[in-house]
Every structure is written in structure tokens, then in C-alpha cells.
Amino acid sequence: MSEGRLVVSVSEAAELLGISRGLAYESARAGQLPSLRLGRRLVVPRAALLTWLEGAARPESWRGRK
């Protein structure tokens, strides 16, 4: 991710995460992927994406783990 940009497109976030564009949009609309609407664009704040990933990397957040 470019350090100068505060947001990335949902498509760019999908590429960074290694998921399909469709899954990224679906996840953003469902509130699973941090995103916000700027006018007609749906974007992913870079800081929120990194924080979300760091939280997902903790064992207590893994499904099936206690």
C-alpha cells in the first residue's frame, strides 16, 4: 500500500488481501471489511484495514478457538 494514500479502493484492498473483488465488496457491505462511502465511492481506510488485520491475526479472534 502506498504510504501517502489514506484510503484504497475496495478492488485494491481485495488484491492486497488475495480475495476476489466480489467478496471484498460483499464483505464491505456486510460490515466485515472496514469501509466508508465517499460520495459514490466505497473506500477502505488504510489504517482501519491494518488494524482490522492485526486484530484478525490474534489467536483469540480465530473461529473455533477459545
Secondary structure, 3 states (H helix, E strand, C coil): CCCCCCEEEHHHHHHHHCCCHHHHHHHHHCCCCCCEEECCEEEEEHHHHHHHHHHHCCHHHCCCCC
